[in-house]
Amino acid sequence: MIEENINSTKILEQNKNSWDAMADSWFGSTALPSYGCLVPSEEELQLFPALTGKKVFDIGCGSGHFLKWCKEHGAEEIWGLDMSTRQLENARTYLTQSGYEPHLINAPMESDCGLPTDYFDVVYSIYALGWTVDLNTTIDRISRYLKRDGILIFSWDHPLMRCIDAEGEKLVLNGSYFDENPFSYIQRGNPVTIHNHKMSGWINALAGAGFKVEKLVEETDAETLSQEYEFSDSYYSPFRAKKMPLSFIIKAVKL
């Protein structure tokens, strides 16, 4: 992992290029009802409201599989945003072939891309919101997109994950939880850069944008917890998941 201090424009350009290169290899790799790595699913958590007749917006929509799930659960309109041109090409093809007409926007989540305000019933982001280079701006924009009493649901790596390393056959606290500087690493052969936000950073950004947090999930799924695993230095290993949450999920309501 390489610490870097590069500006937001360069981070966005780098990440877009890398996600364009990786898009095909990620096609359909994650989809609702899954929220991420070894966490309880939507089938268990029931965080989404009934979607019949609802307008939903997926931030970091990837290949469109989440949007298809929403449409299959009754959503009236499905909107998606992704910074990767290739991801959106795949999403448009996939959703169109499935018989749906998505509204897809190729832009960074931080940008003003002309989306309607006070319009959506549900905005969600499954393992994508953490790619933002400006958390407060992104959450503020989401608040404007949502109707009053609209729901935001998102998941991401738990903030402790970047502090824990595998050494020998132990998990060791090496990094600083308080370090929110951007850091870079190689993902599937491509350089990417993200920020690590403290949990308070997420909660305070939501509060500042007029949200009330209804649910914070920091759990490992029951199946993983019920079994025994040998030590593994894999980042998302079940051995690690038995010791700490790998992901967190938040459901918030716009007041």
SULRAJO-V294683 format. One record per pair of residues at least 12 apart in sequence whose C-alpha atoms are under 6 Angstrom apart, sorted by the first residue. I is the first residue (numbers start at 1). J is the second residue. Records with the same first field share a line. If there is no record, write none. Layout:
BEGIN
I->J, J
END
This chain:
BEGIN
1->185
2->184
3->183
4->183
8->133
15->192
16->83, 84
18->190
19->84
20->84, 86
23->87
27->63
31->65, 66
32->66
35->126
38->220, 221
39->220, 221
40->221
51->74, 75
52->74, 75
53->75, 76
54->75, 76, 121
55->76, 77, 120, 121
56->78, 120, 122, 123
57->79, 80, 123
58->80, 123, 124, 125
59->80, 81, 125
60->81, 82, 128
61->80, 81, 82
62->87
63->87, 90, 91
64->91
78->102
79->102, 103, 104
80->104
81->104, 105, 106
82->106, 107
83->106, 107, 108
110->138
117->144, 145
118->144, 145, 146, 147
119->145, 146, 147
120->146, 147
121->150
122->150, 151, 152
123->152
124->152, 153, 154
125->154
126->154, 155
127->155, 156
131->194
136->205
140->209
148->254, 255
149->253, 254, 255
150->253, 254
151->252, 253
152->251, 252
153->250, 251
154->249, 250
155->248, 249
156->247, 248
157->246, 247
158->246, 247, 248
159->198
163->175, 176
166->233
180->195, 196, 197
181->195
182->194, 195
210->254, 255
211->252, 253, 254, 255
212->252, 253
213->252
214->251, 252
215->250, 251
216->249, 250
217->248, 249
218->245, 248
219->245
220->245
225->242
END
